[in-house]
Amino acid sequence: MENQLNSVNVETAVQLIKTNKDLQLLDIRGPYEVKATGFIEGSMLLDPSDRQIIETIENLDRDKEYLLYCASGGRSFAVS
């Protein structure tokens, strides 16, 4: 399976979440941001300040689809 990276807008992300029950959500925000704004239930929280974040991402199942999100899009793009 070829890995593919696509950037999507909020509307497309909402559609993907609604229609793809196997989609794994990765929240790339710090604890203070999650506490301040909440999170999407079922998301895997990945603190960008955690030194193990790269190892965690490298160990994800490559056969699954993931949707990464953060506050503005910069971190989710940087770790992908």
N, C-alpha and C positions, 0 to 999 in steps of 0.2 A: 504494500500500500504506500503510495506516495504522500508525503506530508505536504500539506498545502496551507498557506497562511492567507487569510482574507481579513480585511478591515471592514467592519459593518457599522452602520449607524444605529441609533437607539431603536428605531422602528423595526429594523431587520432583526436586531438582537431579540426583541420581544417576540417576534414571529418565530424565530428559531427556538426560543425557550418553550413557547406554547405548542409547537408542532413536533419537536424532537425530544421525546422523553428520555433518551439515552445520552443526551448532551450533558457533559459535566461542566459546571460553572466554576471558574477559578477567580476568586476575588483577590486582586493584587493591591491591597491597601493595608495601611498600618492599623493597629488596634484603636488608636484615637479616632481615626476616620470612621471605622466600623461602628464604634460606640456613638459617634456624633450623628451618623446618618442611617445606621442599620445596614442590613445585608439581605441578599436574596436567599431565602430558605433553601437549603440543600447545597449551597456553594461551599467549596473548599477554600478556606481562608489561607492565603499565602502572604505573610508579612514581608514586604520588600526589604526590611532591615535585617531579616533573619539570614545569617550567614549560610544556612543550609538550603536556601530557596532554589539555587541552581541545581543542587543535587536532587531535591524533591521534584523539580520539573523534569530533570533527565530521567527519573525513575517512573514517570507517568506511563500508562499503557498507551503505546503508539497506535493501537488499533481503535482507540476511542476518539470521539470528537470533543473538543473543548472550546468553551467560550470564555476568554479572559476579559475581565473588566477591572477598571480602577476609577479614580475620581475624574480624570480628564482624558484618558487614553494613552498617555505617554508611557507609564510603567507597563501596562499590559502589552504594548508594542515592543518595549525594550526587552522584556523577558521571553518573548516568543521567538 
